[in-house]
Amino acid sequence: MPFKPKVPCRHPGCAALVPSGTKYCEAHKRVHPEEIRSPAARGYTAAWRKARKEFLQAHPLCEECLKQGRYTKATDVDHVKAHRGDESLFWDRSNWRSLCHSCHSKKTAREDRWIEYKY
C-alpha cells in the first residue's frame, strides 16, 4: 500500500519534511503551541459550547454586518481582545461579540496574520 508523501513544515522558511497531516517539524512545534493543541485544551469545552449557544440566542445578528446595514445570522462568538490563554479574558462576556463566520474569519486572519514568534 503506498504512503502519502511528506509535506514541508509550515513554519516560514523551514523546508524540513513532515508526515502528511502534521503541521510542523519537531524544531518548530514549540513555537506554534496554539495550533498544535486541541480546541478542548485551549478552553473550548462543553461549558464554552453552552455559553456560546446562550450568547448567540441573545445576540442573533452579526455585529459587523449590522454596521454595514446588512442582517446576517451570527454563527461565531468572537473574543474582541484575543485571550491568548488568559482564562479571565476568555470568560469575560463584555469581551464577546457575535459575528457571522465570514466576518469572524476575516477578523481572525487580519489580527493573527503577523503574530510575532519568540524563540
N, C-alpha and C positions, 0 to 999 in steps of 0.2 A: 504494500500500500504506500503510495507516495506521500511525502510530507509537504506541508506548506513551506514556502521559502521564508527565510528570516527577513526581517524588515529593519531599516535603520532606527536607531534610538531617536526619540522625538525631541531631545534636548537640542537647542540651537547650536549648530556647528559640530555635533558629535556624529561620527559615521559608524560607530560600533553597531554590529548587527545583533538583534534580539529575536527571540522566537515570536512568531506571529501571535497577536493577541496581547503582547506585552508592550508597554509604552516606553519604558526607559531601561537603560543598561544598569548594572549594579552600581556603577560610579555616580549615576545621576538620580537614582531612586530617592535618595535622601534630600535632594534639592527640591523635589516636587511631592512633598508628603500629602498635600490635599488632593492631588489627582490619583494617588495610589490607594488611599483609604476609602473604604466603602461609605455610602451615604449614612448608614446607621452609625458608623464610627465617627462621622463628622457631626452627629447630633440629630440627624433626620430620622427619628424613631417614630413609633406608633403615637407617642404623645404629640410629636410635631405634626403628624398627619391629621390628628384630631383637631388640634388648634388651627391648623391651616384651613381645614374644611369649615370650621366655625367662622373664621375670618372672611373667607370667600363668600359665605352665605350672607354675612353682614355687609360686605363690600363687593357686590357682584360685577361691577364695571371697571374696566381698565382705566386707571387714573391718567396715564399718558394720552390715551386716545381721547378721553374726555376733554383734555386741554386743547385738542385739535378739533373738537366738535363732533367726534365720532363716538358711537355707542358700541363698544365691543365687550364681549363677555370676558371677565378676568379668569385666568386659569392658574396663575402662579402668584405666590406671595413672595414679594421681594423684600430683602433687607436693604433699606435705604443706605445705611452705612454698613459696609461689609463687616461681618462679625469676626472673621478670621479665627474662629475657635473660642472667642470670648462668650461664655455662656450667658452672662447677664445681658449683653447686647443681642445675642441670638433670641432670647425670650422677651425682649422689650417690645411690646406691641406698638409703641409710638415710633419704632424704627421699621415697622412693616408697612407695605402698601400693596394693593392688588394691581396686577398687570396681566395683560394678555401674553401668551407665550412669545409672540413676535417682539413685543416691546421689551420683555424680560431678557430675551436672547441678545437683542441689540445693546441693552444697558450693560449686561454682563461682559459682552465682547469688548465694548468700549472701555470699561473700567479695569478689566483683568488683562487687557492686551499687553500692557507694559509693566507687568509685575517685576520688581527688581529681586533677583535671586541672590541670596547670600551664601557664600561658600565657607 
